[in-house]
Amino acid sequence: MNEPMAAPGSGPPVADDSLTFVGNATTIIRYGGFTLLTDPNFLRRGQYAYLGYGLRSRRLKDPAMGVRELPRLDGVVLSHLHDDHWDRVAERGLDRDLPVLTTPAAARTLRDRGFGRADGMATWESRELVGGNRKVTLTSLPGRHGPGPLARLLPPVMGTLLEFGPLDGPPDLRLLISGDTLMDDRLAEIAHRWPDIDLGVVHLGGTRLLNLVTVTMDGRQGADWVETVGCSAVVPVHCDDYTVMKSPLSEFRAEAAKRGLAGRVRVIERGRSLPLRPVLAKR
């Protein structure tokens, strides 16, 4: 299907103070005057994402919108450079002047491809985007996209903490994105540094390469992640968009219920939005 002819960023506005689920790990976060896009993946159902080493995976579900239907963006948050997080459709359609906050390895590649404001952050490093009297601080967090030595064969990955607030005051929203990570001892440091995270977006799916090696969290690890980072609420994504994903959302929900975490889980259907104010009201 061809994308509709429109300038990038000319789509309809997204409601203030909301998180909109587009598909896979792609969301639109609109808060405090900022609009951020995460892990842009706009391949259509039946198209293939290429994962390196000759591996590929077929998309099973359409995204809720095309890249040309996006609202005006202030930046992109990219956990890593895999085709199901940054695809050829996104690369053709996104504004090359957008800031892209990502890993150092991904930033180098994207700058070579013409995205001159791609900015690589080492783990625990932060950057700020400023608009008027508001800012959003983005901090790179640990991630591990494979078990043991295999992690070195996969793209470096990061989680991201987004802290929205006034220029001269404390944040009024902390939002955590897991990235495509497995559970890792370093993740416990997140809760030590930020014990009051409002909302987490957790990448699940139990992705299995060659149907042998698991490289993203399954339902059990996803529940471990919620317990470890301590988010007040959590949105599961990256569950069922590709054939390599073997752990359905139902496994995470069942594990969360078993551990008394069901009240924290907020499932968003594609194209629908989670209002953020009710989440904050439960602080």
C-alpha positions in Angstrom: 0.0 0.0 0.0 1.4 3.5 -0.9 1.6 6.1 1.8 -0.8 9.1 1.2 0.8 12.1 -0.3 1.4 14.6 2.5 4.3 16.3 4.1 5.9 14.5 7.0 4.5 15.7 10.3 1.3 17.1 8.7 -1.1 14.5 10.2 -3.8 15.2 12.7 -2.7 16.4 16.2 -2.6 13.9 19.0 -4.5 14.6 22.2 -2.5 16.3 24.9 -1.2 14.3 27.8 -1.6 10.9 26.1 0.3 7.8 24.9 -0.9 6.5 21.6 -0.1 2.9 20.5 0.7 2.7 16.7 1.9 -0.9 16.7 4.9 -3.1 17.7 7.0 -0.7 19.8 5.9 2.4 18.0 4.1 4.9 20.2 3.4 8.6 20.2 3.9 10.4 23.5 2.3 13.8 23.8 2.9 15.6 27.1 3.8 19.1 28.3 3.8 20.5 24.8 6.2 17.8 23.4 5.4 15.1 20.9 7.8 12.2 20.7 7.8 9.1 18.5 9.3 5.9 19.7 10.8 3.1 17.6 9.2 4.0 14.2 8.0 0.9 12.4 5.6 1.4 9.6 5.9 -1.8 7.5 2.5 -3.2 6.6 1.1 -6.7 7.2 2.9 -9.2 5.0 6.1 -7.2 4.6 9.4 -8.4 6.1 11.6 -6.9 8.7 15.3 -7.8 8.2 17.1 -8.7 11.4 20.6 -9.3 10.2 22.6 -12.4 9.4 20.1 -13.3 6.7 17.2 -13.5 9.2 13.9 -11.9 8.5 10.4 -11.8 10.0 7.0 -11.2 8.5 4.7 -8.6 9.9 1.4 -10.0 11.1 -0.6 -6.8 11.9 -0.8 -3.4 10.2 0.3 -0.3 12.2 -2.6 2.0 13.1 -1.2 4.8 10.9 1.3 5.5 8.2 4.4 7.6 8.6 2.8 10.4 6.6 -0.1 10.5 9.0 2.1 11.4 12.0 1.6 14.7 13.8 4.4 17.2 14.0 7.2 15.7 16.0 9.8 17.1 18.4 12.0 14.1 18.3 12.3 10.3 18.0 13.4 7.9 20.8 15.0 4.8 19.2 16.0 1.8 21.4 18.2 0.2 18.7 18.6 -0.2 15.0 16.7 -3.3 14.1 14.3 -3.2 11.1 11.2 -3.7 13.3 12.1 -0.5 15.2 13.5 1.6 12.4 12.4 0.4 9.0 12.8 1.5 5.4 9.4 3.2 5.4 10.3 5.3 8.4 13.7 6.2 7.0 12.2 7.4 3.7 9.3 9.3 5.4 10.7 10.9 8.5 12.1 14.5 8.6 15.9 14.2 8.5 16.2 17.2 10.7 14.5 15.6 13.6 16.5 14.8 16.8 16.9 11.0 17.1 18.0 10.0 20.6 19.5 6.5 20.5 22.5 4.4 21.1 26.0 5.6 19.9 26.1 2.8 17.3 22.7 3.6 15.9 23.4 7.3 15.8 26.6 6.8 13.8 24.7 4.8 11.2 21.8 7.2 11.0 24.1 10.2 10.6 25.7 8.4 7.7 22.2 8.0 6.2 21.5 11.7 6.4 19.9 12.1 9.9 22.3 14.7 11.0 20.8 15.2 14.5 20.9 11.6 15.5 22.5 11.7 19.0 24.1 8.7 20.6 23.8 8.4 24.4 26.0 6.1 26.5 24.2 4.3 29.4 23.2 6.8 32.1 23.8 9.8 29.9 21.1 12.4 29.5 20.0 14.9 26.9 17.4 17.7 27.1 14.8 19.0 24.7 13.5 22.4 25.6 10.3 24.2 24.4 9.2 27.5 26.0 9.2 27.1 29.7 9.1 23.3 29.6 11.7 20.5 29.0 12.0 16.8 28.7 15.1 15.1 29.9 15.9 11.8 28.3 18.3 9.3 30.0 19.8 6.2 28.4 19.3 3.1 30.5 20.9 -0.4 30.5 19.7 -3.0 28.0 20.9 -6.4 26.8 19.4 -7.8 23.6 20.6 -11.3 23.9 21.8 -14.0 26.3 25.6 -14.2 27.1 28.0 -13.8 24.2 25.1 -13.6 21.7 24.5 -10.1 22.9 27.7 -9.0 21.1 26.2 -10.2 17.8 23.1 -8.1 18.1 22.7 -4.3 17.9 23.4 -2.4 21.2 20.1 -1.5 22.8 19.0 1.0 25.4 16.0 1.7 27.6 15.0 5.4 28.1 13.7 7.4 30.9 11.7 10.5 29.9 11.2 13.2 32.5 8.8 16.0 31.6 8.6 19.1 33.6 9.1 22.9 33.9 12.5 24.4 33.3 12.9 25.5 36.9 11.2 22.7 38.8 11.0 18.9 39.3 9.5 16.6 36.7 5.7 16.1 36.7 5.8 12.9 34.6 8.4 10.1 34.6 7.9 7.6 31.8 10.2 4.6 31.3 10.7 2.7 28.0 12.3 -0.7 28.5 13.7 -1.2 25.0 14.3 -4.6 23.5 16.1 -6.0 26.6 16.2 -9.2 28.6 16.3 -9.0 32.3 19.7 -7.8 33.5 21.2 -7.2 36.9 21.8 -3.6 36.0 18.1 -2.8 35.7 17.8 -2.8 39.5 19.7 0.5 39.5 16.8 2.2 37.8 14.6 1.9 40.8 17.4 3.1 43.1 17.9 6.2 41.1 14.2 6.9 40.3 11.9 5.2 42.9 8.7 7.0 41.6 8.3 6.2 37.9 4.7 6.9 36.8 4.5 4.7 33.7 6.5 2.0 32.0 6.3 0.9 28.4 7.6 -2.7 28.3 8.8 -4.5 25.2 7.7 -8.1 25.3 7.1 -10.9 22.8 9.6 -13.5 23.8 11.3 -12.9 20.4 13.1 -16.1 19.3 15.8 -16.1 16.6 15.9 -19.3 14.5 13.2 -20.5 17.0 16.0 -21.2 19.4 17.4 -18.1 21.2 15.1 -15.7 23.1 16.2 -12.1 22.7 13.3 -10.1 24.2 11.3 -10.5 27.4 8.6 -13.1 27.6 5.6 -12.9 30.0 7.6 -14.1 33.0 10.5 -11.7 32.4 8.1 -8.9 31.7 6.6 -9.4 35.1 10.1 -9.5 36.6 10.8 -6.2 34.9 7.7 -4.5 36.4 8.6 -5.7 39.8 12.3 -4.6 39.4 11.7 -1.1 38.1 8.6 -0.4 40.2 6.5 1.6 37.7 3.1 2.6 39.0 1.5 1.5 35.8 2.7 -0.3 32.7 1.8 -0.5 29.0 2.8 -3.8 27.3 3.9 -3.5 23.6 6.0 -5.5 21.1 3.9 -8.6 21.7 2.4 -10.0 18.5 3.4 -8.0 15.4 6.0 -10.4 13.9 6.4 -14.1 13.4 9.5 -14.2 15.6 7.4 -13.3 18.6 6.5 -16.4 20.6 5.1 -15.1 23.9 1.7 -13.6 23.5 0.3 -10.7 25.6 -1.9 -13.2 27.4 1.2 -14.8 29.0 2.3 -11.5 30.5 -1.2 -10.7 31.7 -1.5 -14.1 33.4 1.9 -13.7 35.1 1.1 -10.2 36.2 -2.2 -11.4 37.7 -0.4 -14.3 39.5 1.9 -11.8 41.2 -0.7 -9.2 42.1 0.3 -6.8 39.4 -2.8 -6.9 37.2 -3.9 -3.5 38.5 -0.9 -1.8 37.1 -1.3 -3.2 33.5 -2.8 -0.8 30.9 -3.4 -2.5 27.5 -3.9 -0.1 24.6 -5.3 -1.3 21.3 -3.7 -0.1 18.1 -4.7 3.4 17.2 -6.1 4.1 20.8 -4.6 6.4 23.4 -4.0 6.2 27.1 -4.7 9.5 28.9 -1.8 10.3 31.1 -3.6 12.5 33.7 -5.5 9.6 35.3 -2.1 7.7 35.6 -0.6 10.7 37.4 -3.6 11.1 39.7 -2.7 7.8 41.3 0.6 9.0 42.6 
